[in-house]
């Protein structure tokens, strides 16, 4: 009799539990129906990343970037990743901020990257093992935190290890809070890279006579020409503006490693923040010059110039065509 009572009691409790569970499930369905903004995130693979997105959100690959948008496009998240050799994170961060008039560069801890903001969004940038990552979240964006936290390298990502490490830094509590809410400590360390000097490399030391110098062409008034081996340097006596062109022999890259010889040549001339583009290798110098390395049918051509936005350089280039 005691066992029967116990079984009956258990049955009554089980029935009550089932009814309660059913009521809770029904309530949950009703809540979802009444609040369509509440949705379960679904994993997606886009390019080098896997990300969990709520229903209706879109994610597309644009070049080296993952671009995420909310259904009403009132919230966006972009994730840029690219190879960056001989990198200097602070200079990369300043260059990135300068493109959008961003300001107030800070770091939220040693080895945790750099954060800043512009008029429309918040940024985090990081650099690790020749891999650069930049994440941008719109100021009006709500609910970005879980999406960013869900980011992982996809199965097809060729550089999964450095990406995974950068994502771990990105999702440190300080960086995650900054991107999700815009909050950061007022005493966060200011990042102030040195101002560019515009000084030239020592072209006399770089000139090894390995390739013939180009034939001289008429150049605009005010410019002068100096030859250092295969380097031709154009500058102005009373203005810190200059252009230098060096010709080097063509070098065959190792199998499957396009641009390896161009990257090494960029290093040789003092290049930092070296990135590969469409048929070119682009870089900067610590003194603020900008450079490219590319090949022609006859030579590998290295060009350096300073500053980046001087109108007279365009006139000089036109004359040299």
C-alpha positions, -999 to +999 in steps of 0.1 A: +000+000+000+028+023+008+045+017-025+012+023-044+007+056-026+043+066-035+038+057-072+005+075-073+021+105-056+049+104-082+024+102-110+006+133-097+038+152-094+049+141-129+015+152-143+018+186-126+054+190-139+043+182-174+014+207-172+038+234-158+064+227-186+037+228-212+024+262-199+059+276-198+066+264-234+033+279-246+042+312-228+076+312-245+060+307-279+036+335-272+064+358-261+083+351-293+052+358-314+046+391-296+083+401-297+097+391-331+130+409-322+138+380-299+153+352-321+177+324-319+211+330-334+221+307-362+257+299-371+269+309-406+302+306-424+313+336-445+348+337-459+374+331-431+349+335-403+320+316-386+295+338-369+262+333-351+235+358-363+199+364-352+172+358-378+171+384-406+207+396-401+229+395-432+266+387-435+286+391-467+323+389-476+337+421-493+374+417-502+392+411-469+362+421-448+332+404-432+303+429-433+273+422-410+240+442-411+208+441-391+175+436-409+168+473-409+204+481-416+205+504-385+233+483-370+265+472-388+297+453-378+327+450-400+357+427-395+388+433-416+417+409-416+448+410-437+485+399-437+508+427-424+545+420-423+570+439-401+540+456-385+538+485-361+503+484-345+503+520-332+512+534-366+486+511-383+460+523-358+468+559-365+467+553-403+433+536-399+420+564-377+432+591-402+411+576-430+379+583-411+389+613-390+390+590-359+406+603-327+415+596-291+435+564-296+438+543-265+448+509-253+428+490-227+458+469-215+492+456-225+489+435-257+452+442-260+453+463-292+442+499-298+407+514-297+393+547-310+362+562-324+350+584-352+317+602-359+298+570-368+315+541-351+338+525-326+370+506-336+393+480-322+426+471-341+450+443-333+482+428-347+497+394-341+520+371-360+519+391-392+481+392-391+462+425-387+425+427-376+402+457-374+366+456-360+342+485-364+308+487-348+283+515-355+274+538-326+237+531-330+243+493-330+226+474-302+231+437-296+266+436-312+282+420-282+270+384-286+276+385-323+312+396-319+317+370-291+305+343-315+332+350-341+355+321-349+379+312-377+360+291-403+372+257-414+386+271-446+406+299-430+442+295-440+455+314-410+432+300-383+458+300-355+466+338-355+430+346-362+419+326-332+444+344-310+434+378-322+397+370-316+406+360-281+422+394-275+392+411-292+368+394-268+387+403-236+363+420-212+377+455-217+376+454-255+342+436-256+326+462-234+341+490-255+327+476-288+293+467-273+286+499-253+313+525-261+324+525-224+361+525-214+381+537-184+388+575-185+424+567-176+430+543-204+465+547-218+467+572-246+484+559-278+506+586-294+528+573-322+557+597-331+549+623-358+564+615-392+596+633-401+595+627-438+632+618-438+645+597-468+662+563-464+699+562-471+696+556-509+733+557-514+735+526-491+706+509-509+720+515-544+739+484-554+740+489-591+721+457-597+699+473-624+703+502-647+689+536-638+660+549-659+667+574-687+663+610-676+632+628-686+623+665-684+607+673-650+587+702-637+605+734-626+616+734-589+625+697-589+660+683-589+674+648-596+700+628-577+713+593-588+723+566-562+731+534-582+697+521-594+678+547-573+667+580-589+656+606-563+635+636-571+632+663-545+628+701-539+655+722-523+632+743-501+604+718-494+602+684-478+586+666-507+603+638-526+599+608-548+624+580-553+623+551-578+646+521-576+650+494-602+659+459-591+662+426-610+632+403-612+633+375-587+612+343-589+590+337-559+588+302-542+560+280-554+527+292-540+541+323-523+535+352-547+550+384-535+576+369-511+605+385-530+586+418-531+580+417-494+616+411-487+626+440-509+601+462-490+619+451-458+653+459-473+643+496-479+630+500-443+594+491-450+569+485-422+532+476-422+538+457-454+506+444-471+499+427-504+475+442-529+464+435-565+498+428-581+516+451-557+531+452-522+524+484-503+542+496-472+552+526-451+584+537-433+587+549-397+595+583-411+561+586-428+570+578-464+547+556-485+560+529-508+550+503-534+568+473-549+557+459-582+571+441-613+573+450-650+584+428-678+620+440-672+624+449-635+611+450-600+602+487-593+602+502-559+587+536-554+588+557-522+573+592-517+566+618-491+541+632-482+512+612-492+489+640-504+511+666-521+497+678-554+531+685-570+539+648-568+511+641-592+525+666-616+560+650-613+546+615-619+528+627-650+560+641-664+578+609-658+553+587-676 
